[in-house]
């Protein structure tokens, strides 16, 4: 495949040739990259070519909850959104806490259209010896408070897991909330009705910002003591991000900590919780508009390392319950790039910054060979977009199994073409809107 006249994130206009699974050449347009006989040529003039996104935080729900999502449906959404690598978290059924559970999930992941990593979980029943014999992506999400799957653990087990990971140079992704700082009184008042009629703002009041900040500090201290590589998942507060930045500056040659934020914490706040009801319940919860804006500012200014989705789908029926009974989590893998690219279009983020936080940085932080960049020798994970052509996000036009999105009605810039190691896994005609998907070519990024 030869892609001609594409503008890269840094503003260079280039022709990009793909041979087999990798990028063969990146040259100035009209510099002599002529099409071979029978080679597909994609005229990308007026469009941007980006590296495929690496979403290091998804819950594709298999095994155990395929009515919520499958590796096929989840990866179709990923491909349609320009995500070419996903990392699945361990809170499935059974949880991925030993070698047998890893093998079961790996068999299901063979249906993926995009490349993937599989994380290992930590509970009182985990078997690190068998887990680390597998091509494990990382430890985590390690839960310092219960969420979906009830995998919250105590500090002593967390520190044991950090030591196991440090001995094997494995990163550890941490869900940082301190349950002792939750405000139980927040759930004693009027919690509203079911679904969108629920008072979801009470969930934000319950799982306090202070609970996150304290747990982030504790996780960072434990990580530094064990010399483990700690990555703080879905950081929802400026205080949490600032703690990571400070710890990174004080790393003194050790493994510097990193953090991610999610699109829902960048683009939604407690003001939206009133509209969304239980469809806006997640852990950690939506924060005040002031905190949301501060998190976005830190993304723009370079303090945030990664944007990942915490894609955690549930069915409409499951979410249409009262606040206490409805499960936490929102879908988001398909809208990661579109929402951030709309911010670029509006002038709120640079395209290079978006490229870094969704592709280059996660690939570098987690040591994913060949991912996150457009250069000769890299995997041909490519996404073609037209920044002049946004569209409204509509649940009915998305491809995951959940059937809803918290971003309904917001604008997003969606891909026209997505490739995974040179294979076209998604294509959309920009005129007719006709879509097509490729085959399941995904493979474990730890098995090259």
N, C-alpha and C positions, 0 to 999 in steps of 0.2 A: 504494500500500500504506500502511495505517495500523497502526502497532505501538503498542499501548496498554498502559499500566501497567508499563513496563519500568524496572528500576532500572539507572542508569548506574554507571560505575566509581567516581564520587565520591559515590554514595549518593543522588543525586537521583532521584526517580521521575518519569518523563516519558512523554508520548506523542510518537511520532516519525512524521512523514509523509514518504513518499518519492514524488516526482513525477519520472518519467523516470529519469535516471541519478543524480540528486542528492537530498540531504536538503532538503526544502522547509521544514520547521518542526520545532522541538523545544520543546514546551510542557508545563507542569505538567499532570498527568492531571486530566481534567474541567475543563480551562480553555477548552473550546470547539472542540477539533479533532474535529468530527463526520465520520463516514464519508460519502464521496460515493457516489452511486448506482453500484453495481457494483464499488466499491473493495474489495479484499481487506483484511480486518481480522485482525490477529494479536493475540490476547489473551496478553500477556506478563507478566501478574501472577505474582509469585513468581520471576521469572527476571531475568537480567542481560543487558543489551544492550551489546555492546562493538564498537569499531571493528575491522574486519578486520585481521588480522596482516599485516605486511610482512616477509617472510622474505628478507633481502638476501643469502642464501648457500645456493643449491641447485645441484645437478648433475643435471639432467634427462636427461643422457646422449645426447641427440640433437643432431647427427647422430653416427653411428658405433657406438653401442652400445645399440640399441633393445631388445635382449633384457634389459637391466638396467632400463630405464625409458624411457618416451616422454613427450612433452608431454601427451598425453591421460591416461595413467595417473598421472603425477606430479601433474598439476593436479587430478585427481579426489581424490587423497589430500589435496592442499592444501585444496580446498574442504571436504572432510569434516572437516578439522581446524580450520577457521576462518581459514585463510591465504588472503587475497584478492589479494595481490601477491607474486610471487617474482622473484628476480634470479638468472639462470643464469650460471654461471662458464665460463671459456673452454676448459677442458681436455677438449674433445670431439675427435672425429676427423672432419674436420680441426679443428685448434684455431682458435679465433676470433681470429686475429691479423691479418686483412686484410679488406677490404670484401667480397670474394667469399664468404669463410667466414661473415661476419656475415649476408649476404643468404640463404645457405643455411639457417642456423639460424633466421632470422626467418620464413622460409617454413614451417618445421616448427612454430614457436611459434604459428602461427595456429590450431592445434588446441587451444590452452589454454583451460580453463574460467575461469581467473583471469587478472588482469592481470600483466604481466611487464616486466622489464628484461633487457637482454642486455649482459653485460660483455665487454670486449676484453682479450685476453691480450698478454703481452710475452715474446717469445723473440728469438733472433738473426735470425729470419726475419720479424719483425712489420713491418707497413707502416702506420705511424701516420697518414699522410696519408689513406689510404682508409678506415681505421677511423673516424677522427674526422669523416669526411663522412657517416657513418651516424648514426642516432639512438641513440647509445651511452649506456648507463647510467653506466658508470664504467670505469676500468682495473682489472683484477684478476679474480680473485685472482692477484696477482703473486707468484710462488713464489721465496722465497729459499733453498729446499731442494726437492729433487725429491719429488714425491708422485705420485698417479695422473696419467698423461700425460707425466711426465718433462719438466716445463717450468721446472725450477729455473734461475735466472740468476745471473750474477756481479754484484758491487756496482756496477761502472761502468755496466752496462746498466740496472740498477735506477735509478741516478741520472739517466741519460739519459731514462728513462721518466717519472720525477718531473718533470723539466723540461718535457717535452712536455705532461704533464697540467696542470701549473701554468699554462702559457701558455694553456690552454683552459678553465681553471676546472673541471677534471674531477677528481672524487675518485679516490683510489687505494687499493684494498683489498689488504692485504699478508698473505701466509702467511709468518710469521716464525719460522724455525728456522735455526740455524747448524750446517751439516753438520760443520764442523771440531770441534764439541764433542759429537758423537755418540760413544757408548761402544761401540766395536766389540767389545770383550771380552764384552759382555753377550750377544752372539749366538754365543759359542763354547761355551756350556754345553749342558745338556739342554734342547732346545726342544720336547720332548713329541711328541705325535702330530699328527693332522690335526683340523681343525675345533675342536670344544669340548675335545678332548684336547690341544690345543697349549698351550704355556706362553706365553700372551700377555703375562704380566708382564715377560718378557724384552724385549718391544717397548718397554714403558714405560722399562725400564732403559737401553735403547739410545738412544732419542731423548729425551735428558735435559731436565729442567726448565731447567737452565743454558743449554742450546742455545736454548731459546725466549727466555729473558730477555735474552740477549746480542743476539739478532737483533732483538728488539723495540727495544732501545736504539739499535741501528744504524739501523733503519728510521726511528725518530723523529728522530734526528740528521740523517739525509739529508733527511727531509721538511721539517724546520725550515730547513735550508740552502737548499732550493729553493722554500720557501713553498708547498709542495703540501699539499693536504688528504689526510692519511693516516688510514686506518681499518685497525686491526689486527684481522684475522680470527681466529676461534676461539681467543681467548686462554685458555690452559688453566692458567695459574699465577697466584697472587697477585702474584708479582714482576713479571710482565708487565703486569698491570692497574695496579699501583702506578707503574710507569714511565710509563704513559700519563697517569695522573692528574698526576704531577709535570710532565710535558711540557706538559700542558694549562694548568697554572698558570703556566708560564713562557713561554706562547705570545707574549706582548707584542704583541697586535694581529694576529698572523699567524693562519693557519688552525689552529684547535685540533684536535689529534688525538683520535680516538675509538677505542673498542674494542668488540668483541662477544664473548660467550661462547656456548657451545652447551649444549643440554640434556644431552648425554652427559657433558660435563665438570661439569655442575651436579648430576647425579643418579647418576652412576656413578664408580667409582674403581678403583684397582688391585685392590682386594678382589673386584670384579666380574669383572675380567679372568680370574681363575682359573676362573670359571664359564663365561664366554663364549668363551674360547679365541680363535680367529681372528675370531669374530663380534664381538669387542671390540678388534680391531686397527684403529686409525685414526691419522691424522697431524694435529695432534700427538696423542700417545697419552693414555690414561687416566693420571691422576696419583694420588698417595697420598691416602688418605682425609683426612689432615690438610690437604693442599692443596685437595682438593675442597671441604671445609667452608669454607676461607678464601675460595675463589672465590665460593661461595654467599653468604657474609657480605658480600662487596663488592658483589654484586648487590643484596642487601637494603638496604645502606647508601647506594646511589646512585653508586658509583664506576664501575659498568658501564653503558655507554650503550645497548647493544642485546643482545638474545638472538636469535640466528639459528641455523639448524639444521646447516649444512654437510651437508645431505641428500645422501648419496653412496651410492646403492644398488649392490649387486652381488648376483648370484644366490646361492642356497644352495650350489650346486655349486662356484662360484668361491671362496666363503669356506671350503668344506670341504676345505681343503688344509693343508699344513704352514705354519708361521709365516712362513717366508721367501717362499713362493710365493703365499700368499693376498693378495689386494688389500686396500688400506686403505680404510676408509669404512663408514659405517652409514646406513641410512635414518632419517628423522626428521621430515619436513615435516608429517606428519599428527598427530604427537604433541606439537608445540610448545606450542600453547595448552593442550591437556589436562593435560600435566604441570605447567605453571605454575599453572593454575587449581586443581589439586589441592593445590598448596602454599598457595594462598590459602585453600582450604577448611580446611586444617589449621592456619592461622594463622601460617604461616612467611613469607608475603609479603603485601603489601597489593595489592588489586585495581588501585588506581591505578598502583602501581609496575609491575605486569604490563602494563597498558595502555600505559604509556610505553615500556617496553623492546621491546615487539613491534610497536607501531603508531606512536605519536606521535613517538618519537625517530628511528627509521629514516626516516620520512617527512621529518622536519625536516633531519636530517643530510645526506641525499642529495637534498634539494630536490624531493620528489615532490609535485607540486601536487595538492591535493584529497584526499590520503590521511591516514589515521591519526587522525581525529577525528570526533566526532559533533556536528555543528553545521550550521546552515543554509548551503547552498551547497557543502558538502563532498560528495565522491562517496559514494553510498549503498552503501558497503562495510560490511556489518553482520553481526554474529554474535550469535545468541541462545543462551544457555546456562543450565542449571539447576545451580547450585552445590551443591544438595543431592542430586544424582543422579550420583555418579561410577560408573565401571565399570572392570573389569580390562582392561588393554591386552592384546589377543590378535592375533597376526599374521594369523589367518584372518579377522578382522573389519576389517582395514585394506585400503586400496584401491590402494596402489602395486604395482609389478611385482615387487619383491624377494621377497616371500613370507616375510619374517621381520622381527623387530624386537629390538634389544638391551634394550628396555624391557618385554619379556614379563612379565606378572604384576603390574606396577606399576599403581596406580590413576590414572585420568585423567578429567577432566570434558570430555566431547565436545559439540560444538554440536548443536542441534536445527535450526538454520536458518542458512544463509550466503547473503548476497547480494553480488554484484559489480556496482557501479553500478546498483543497483536490480533486477537480474535474479537470480532465485533459482537458484543453482547447486548447492545441496545442501539437502536437507530430510530429517529423520528423525522418525518418529512416536515420541514418548517412551513410549508404552504398548506398541505392537506391535514397535517397532524397525524397521519398514519404512522403506527408504531410497529416495530418488530424486535424480537429478542433472539439472541443466539443460543448456543448450547451451554450445558453445564460444564465449564472448563476450569472451575475453581480448584485450587490445590492449597495445601497447608504451606504457609510461607516459611515455616521452619524445616521444610523438606525440599530443598532445591536440588 
